[in-house]
């Protein structure tokens, strides 16, 4: 707030030393501020995040759905919602819950502190991740220009990564994905002739023939949140043939022939898929508490 008071002269208030008035050049009249310019300006883009959280997460073992597993005493889903809401650009978060668990998820989120500036909605999901994302898109309020799709199983993504994705969409990219260079050598194998091994068992059962070794320098491991122009993402979901989905939403946009660009990801945005990932996530949270106090 600017200081509008005037300092008194050296002889005290009301006793300022007299000075000879000098002619002051006439100041041009300032144009009256228009009614439109006095109105608060709306944000350039409104951003929402959709978090599909309807998966069971069988690779983590028996128990609650993956998104509801506790991480440092707080469900992973709550960490993921907070990660999206940490960005001041995100005004709405839509959580897509298990079809029969929407009420439970809504209660869970109510019981945990979330930023008040962000609206959080809970809707029931579908049978597949793709269906759940579409149901989340259908629940968005009017006026959303940018949509983030974020895995509930990536609870620790830093806000700088979230903001980097949003900024790239604002700059004109229809689809943006955070990613990291692949550090392991990757082998492409022939299609499996036998039935896949049951979940939780050691796989593969038989040796797999290698058919190619891709150039690692051109490979990237993608993360979330993935960011999209809202209209483009809707078109991508509308164009999908049932049973012919992609493993991520950026893949659906690729099928439209629209460009997808990558921005730097972060090592802490890893996906919690197996029990060892929970141990790593707890270690990351412990380091954050030690360094940042939370």
Buried (B, 14 or more C-beta within 10 A) or exposed (E): EEEEEEEEEEEEEEEEEEEEEEEEEEEEEEEEEEEEEEEEEEEEBBBBBBBBBBBEBEEBEEEBBBBBBEBBEBBBBBBBBBBBBBBEBBBBBBBBBBBEBBEBBBEBBEEEEBBEEBBBBBBBBBEBBBBBBBBBBEBBEEEBBBBBBBBBBBBBBBBEBBBBBBBBBBEEBBBBBBBBEBEEEEEEEEEEEEEEEEEEEEEEEEEBEEEEEEEEEEBEBBBBBBBBBBEBBBBBBEEBEEEEBBEBBBBBBBBBEBEBBBBEBBEBBBBBBEEEBBEBBEEBBEEBEEEEEE
